[in-house]
């Protein structure tokens, strides 16, 4: 495999293709912004026929609350969310951490990470009811 020239990875720039005048086939940077990402999410929600309004932040909250409900440690969830301090996650998601009652965490299979629990749990849980469906 040829070494790269140090510039942004692209399909046409092997060792020194950039210096020879070759241009990448695609954009060097992602053009996805918060607005376009939200618009894409809205189109996917509409195409899926989901009647409830979802936002990127709502999906983030759902991800975190499901992990905490499955017994994943708060420090892991806080790191996944990018919080600088675990107290931010503790304050916001305290209601999902359970009460004073101890719940042993769900054991991970070999090679699994805590987020894999969500896929495993969704296969065993009953399907969620979407508002507006009979």
C-alpha positions as CSV (number, residue, x, y, z in Angstrom):
1,X,0.0,0.0,0.0
2,X,1.4,3.4,-0.9
3,X,1.8,6.0,1.8
4,X,-0.5,9.0,1.6
5,X,0.8,12.5,1.0
6,X,-0.6,13.8,4.4
7,X,-3.6,15.7,2.9
8,X,-7.2,14.8,3.4
9,X,-7.8,11.2,2.3
10,X,-9.2,10.9,-1.1
11,X,-9.5,8.1,-3.7
12,X,-7.2,9.8,-6.3
13,X,-4.4,11.0,-4.1
14,X,-1.9,8.2,-3.5
15,X,1.6,9.3,-2.7
16,X,1.9,12.6,-4.5
17,X,-1.2,12.8,-6.7
18,X,-2.2,16.0,-5.0
19,X,1.1,17.7,-6.1
20,X,0.6,16.4,-9.7
21,X,-2.7,18.3,-9.9
22,X,-5.1,15.4,-9.2
23,X,-8.2,16.5,-7.4
24,X,-10.3,14.4,-5.1
25,X,-13.5,12.9,-6.5
26,X,-15.7,14.1,-3.5
27,X,-15.7,17.0,-1.1
28,X,-12.8,17.3,1.4
29,X,-15.1,18.1,4.2
30,X,-18.5,16.9,5.1
31,X,-21.1,19.4,4.1
32,X,-23.6,18.2,6.7
33,X,-24.6,20.9,9.1
34,X,-27.0,20.9,12.0
35,X,-29.8,22.2,9.7
36,X,-29.2,19.7,6.9
37,X,-28.9,16.9,9.4
38,X,-32.2,17.8,11.0
39,X,-33.8,18.1,7.6
40,X,-32.6,14.6,6.7
41,X,-33.9,13.3,10.0
42,X,-37.3,14.8,9.3
43,X,-37.5,13.2,5.9
44,X,-36.6,9.8,7.3
45,X,-39.2,10.1,10.0
46,X,-41.8,11.1,7.5
47,X,-40.8,8.3,5.1
48,X,-41.0,5.8,8.0
49,X,-44.6,7.0,8.8
50,X,-43.7,8.0,12.4
51,X,-46.3,10.5,13.7
52,X,-44.4,11.6,16.8
53,X,-42.0,14.5,16.4
54,X,-38.4,13.4,16.9
55,X,-35.3,15.6,17.2
56,X,-31.6,14.8,17.3
57,X,-31.6,15.8,20.9
58,X,-34.6,13.6,21.6
59,X,-32.8,10.6,20.0
60,X,-29.8,11.4,22.2
61,X,-31.9,11.5,25.3
62,X,-33.5,8.2,24.3
63,X,-30.2,6.5,23.7
64,X,-28.9,7.6,27.1
65,X,-32.0,6.7,29.0
66,X,-32.2,3.2,27.5
67,X,-28.6,2.6,28.4
68,X,-29.2,3.7,32.0
69,X,-32.3,1.7,32.2
70,X,-30.3,-1.4,31.1
71,X,-27.9,-0.9,34.0
72,X,-25.0,0.7,32.1
73,X,-22.8,2.8,34.3
74,X,-23.4,6.5,34.4
75,X,-19.8,7.3,33.7
76,X,-19.9,5.3,30.4
77,X,-23.1,7.0,29.3
78,X,-21.7,10.5,30.3
79,X,-18.6,9.8,28.2
80,X,-20.8,8.6,25.2
81,X,-22.7,11.9,25.4
82,X,-19.4,13.9,25.4
83,X,-20.0,15.5,28.8
84,X,-16.9,17.0,30.5
85,X,-18.3,16.1,33.9
86,X,-20.4,13.1,34.9
87,X,-22.5,15.4,37.2
88,X,-24.2,16.9,34.0
89,X,-25.5,13.4,33.0
90,X,-26.3,12.6,36.6
91,X,-28.5,15.7,37.0
92,X,-30.2,15.3,33.6
93,X,-30.8,11.5,33.6
94,X,-31.2,10.8,37.4
95,X,-34.8,9.6,36.9
96,X,-33.5,6.8,34.6
97,X,-30.9,5.5,37.1
98,X,-33.4,3.8,39.3
99,X,-34.1,4.4,43.0
100,X,-32.2,3.1,46.0
101,X,-32.8,-0.5,44.9
102,X,-29.8,-2.3,43.5
103,X,-30.1,-3.7,40.0
104,X,-27.2,-5.8,38.7
105,X,-26.1,-4.6,35.2
106,X,-27.0,-6.8,32.3
107,X,-23.9,-8.8,31.5
108,X,-22.1,-8.2,28.2
109,X,-21.2,-11.0,25.8
110,X,-17.7,-11.4,24.5
111,X,-16.9,-8.5,22.2
112,X,-19.9,-6.4,23.1
113,X,-19.9,-2.8,24.2
114,X,-22.7,-1.3,26.3
115,X,-24.5,0.2,23.3
116,X,-24.9,-3.4,21.9
117,X,-27.3,-4.0,24.8
118,X,-29.9,-1.9,23.1
119,X,-30.0,-4.1,20.0
120,X,-30.1,-7.3,22.1
121,X,-32.9,-5.9,24.4
122,X,-35.0,-4.6,21.4
123,X,-35.2,-8.2,20.1
124,X,-36.7,-9.5,23.4
125,X,-38.9,-6.5,24.3
126,X,-42.4,-6.0,22.9
127,X,-42.7,-3.6,20.0
128,X,-43.3,0.0,21.0
129,X,-46.7,1.5,20.3
130,X,-46.5,4.7,18.1
131,X,-49.0,7.3,19.0
132,X,-51.9,7.7,16.5
133,X,-51.9,4.0,15.5
134,X,-54.8,1.8,16.3
